[in-house]
Structures are given as C-alpha cells and as structure tokens.
Amino acid sequence: MFNLLLVVLFVPLIAINVIGPWLVMRTQRIPARVRFSDTDRECFLAERGDVFQQLDEQLQELQFAHVGSSALPSSHTVSHFSLYVHPRDQAAAMLVTMTSGKRRVTYAEFTQLYADGSLLDVHNAPTLSSYPSMPCRLGVRLSEVNNLKLLFGTLQRLRKRLPNSAPAIPYPSDQGFQPIEAFIARESDELVRLGYCKPEIDDQGRRALTLKGALFLTWKNALPGKLIFNLLEQRHTRLLLASSHP
C-alpha cells in the first residue's frame, strides 16, 4: 500500500519534470521583437476586471499619469497592460493582467529606468518570473503587498540606497512604448547569450527555447523546483530590503 502511494505521488512529478521540458521546448516561444499599438483608454479599462480598475484609481491617487495601453500575446498567455509616468518622480508604473485560459492574474509594477538601459522594478505579481536573473534587470517581488503606495515607497527606497553605475532617468513618455520594446529586445538577446533561447527570430518576432531554457522554465514552475526557487527569491528579497534601510 505504501509503495503504491509513493508511485501515485512521485510518478506525476517525475513525468512533469522529465517530459515537461520537451513539451515546453516544442511549444513555448519567447517575445524577441515587438511593436505595441496603443488602445483607447476608456475602451481598454471597460474590458478589464474590477481589480485592474481599482489599481488604476490607486495610481491616479499617487498622481501617476496614463501614457498608453496595449497587449502582448505569447504562446499560452495574453498580457494586457497600461503604462503610467509620474510628473515629479522619475519612476514609471504599469498595471498588467495576464490571461491564460480561464485563469486571470492582475498585478502592479513600479520601474526605475537607468541611463544604460537597465532597470529596477518592484511588483506584486503572485507568481515567479519565468526568466532567470539578468544584469539588465533587478526585480523585487512583494506578492503580499496590495497597497500601491507601499510598493512605490519600496522602489523609491531601493533606488536611493542601492548602488548603480548609471544614473536614474525619467521614463521618456513622449516615446510611448518604445523603451519597453527596446528592453524586451535586450532581454531576449541576453537570454540567447546565456543559452536559454535560440538566436533565430520567427516571423512573429519570437524565439524558441533551447533545452536549457525549457528545463529552467519547467523546473521553475513545477514542484519541487518551484518551491526551491520561491525560497531563494524570498531570501534575495529580504537581503535587498535589509540593505535599503539606513
């Protein structure tokens, strides 16, 4: 009986972690070159859920101004987002709703852009990023923080305390989505350099994963790897936040 229980518990885990990467490698594509089209703000908001609209109101209370709204489709999800800038602070903000089948996830993100094209961001996404750590982006995930004023304050504190070789710059709102498009291209090229993606770009502006990339993506989103990556991320976040206090 005990042996049967072990089989029932572990066979699915083994199958996901062994067969899963091959399926991911065959089906998953990563955005490499994108061009966003702006969408009418009122129509866009009307199609989003209550959570998105409430977060939009919080950003307005923090005096963030709307720049534009668009969408990013990928292999299995569609991300609808709105971009905002602050009139007196250098930070930008983004609200994102990711839809995959019947599952919908909405989160907020505050970002500081630097002169070398790198960025610092603080967000409350409920799930781990699928990407590995890269020098062009330093991210802090605080999934339990739903107060956008606290998230924004965390970005400001980290920006002030963490060292950076390049100066912080305001998001150039007159360029619309172009800085985001440029960063997606840079991030994708970095994934190629690190061996996670193949260099070829298809006619939809996407890249296929290498076996290394498929293994990483699968293990980061399936047990037991998901648990391990979560613990590592939480430790990294605690160290960053501790170093940002005077």
C-alpha positions, 0 to 999 in steps of 0.5 A: 500500500505504501509503495503504491502511494509513493508511485501515485505521488512521485510518478506525476512529478517525475513525468512533469519534470522529465517530459515537461521540458520537451513539451515546453521546448516544442511549444513555448516561444519567447517575445524577441521583437515587438511593436505595441499599438496603443488602445483607447483608454476608456475602451481598454479599462471597460474590458478589464476586471474590477481589480485592474480598475481599482489599481488604476484609481490607486495610481491616479491617487499617487498622481501617476499619469496614463501614457498608453495601453496595449497587449502582448500575446505569447504562446499560452498567455495574453498580457494586457497592460497600461503604462503610467509616468509620474510628473515629479518622480522619475519612476514609471508604473504599469498595471498588467493582467495576464490571461491564460485560459480561464485563469486571470492574474492582475498585478502592479509594477513600479520601474526605475529606468537607468541611463544604460538601459537597465532597470529596477522594478518592484511588483506584486505579481503572485507568481515567479518570473519565468526568466532567470536573473539578468544584469539588465534587470533587478526585480523585487517581488512583494506578492503580499503587498496590495497597497500601491503606495507601499510598493512605490515607497519600496522602489523609491527606497531601493533606488536611493540606497542601492548602488548603480553605475548609471544614473536614474532617468525619467521614463521618456513618455513622449516615446510611448512604448518604445523603451519597453520594446527596446528592453524586451529586445535586450532581454531576449538577446541576453537570454540567447547569450546565456543559452536559454533561447535560440538566436533565430527570430520567427516571423512573429518576432519570437524565439524558441527555447533551447533545452536549457531554457525549457528545463529552467522554465519547467523546473521553475514552475513545477514542484519541487523546483518551484518551491526551491526557487520561491525560497531563494527569491524570498531570501534575495528579497529580504537581503535587498530590503535589509540593505535599503534601510539606513 
